Amino acid sequence: MTTRTIYLLSSLLILLLLGSCSQSEPEETETLRRKSPIAIAKVLHHPSDTYIKIIYGQPYKRDRDIFGQLVPYDNIWRTGANEATELTTTHDIRFAGEKLEAGTYSLFTIPREDEPWTVILNGELGLWGDFDYQQEHDVLRVDVPAEQKESVAEAFTIQFSDVVDDSTNIMLQWDQTEVRIPIAFLASGSGAGE
């Protein structure tokens, strides 16, 4: 082999190695679009073996006016940031007094000023925000009161209150607003608790 042939083969080998090590530009994924961290609220009711989990994007106040400004009143809200918030329950429950079958649902709200909020569970999953929300896929709509608190919640937070007498509350808190959604666990084997 000549020196020139060895040089060309070596150059070709180096180019092949460099080409296999380089990475292409990453495609935009939902993960890259997220501006807020993902959070999870969960509760387990042992007597009925019911597990409820809520996955949501957790935006922060950051000196902004939230309800009525960043989140307009009387409009559908994804109830968090990023993807639409999703609620999963492993068994049937009562959601603000209404029967909800086991399953996974997108959770939306309609914030209102000085009036009860509308909480919506929708059958479509995997939605980005509320952009593709369609009312015809609603499974449940309930109205619950919103309260104004003295303290300010910097991060939008969803949490469960302690389980007492087979019930709990889903608490939505952000800025000075708190919304409580009552949840009742149905006795195991009761069917629907009707």
C-alpha angles and dihedrals in degrees: 000000000000125000090247092054091049090049092050093047091047091049091049091049092050091049091050092049093047091047092052092049097050120094126221121232109283114248115240109264131183087258091060091049093057114108095175132052121257116247134187130210117191143170134185120206104200101195093058095027088232119157120191121190129181121194117194145155112254113217123186130230096230095183092306128132102246117187114046091016119039089019107034121220120248094022132106111266126194087226095237133007138296113012120019112278113259129209122197125189122183094205136026114281140174109255110197088334096312124108113251119190121225112273145085123292139175110246119216132168137200106215115210133189114243091346135086117282121239113233115200131195112197130191097223115095136193095040121157105230115311096306096109097034112142119191093210088072093057113128097182139006124188135168120228131175123257121212132204113227132200093230125069122230106212094193123048103247135189116192141155123243118228115290109253124175094346094309141095138169131241104223121203112194131179133145104337096327126103126182122188121201112193116226125192121194115221120229113260111264094016091116102216102347088239 
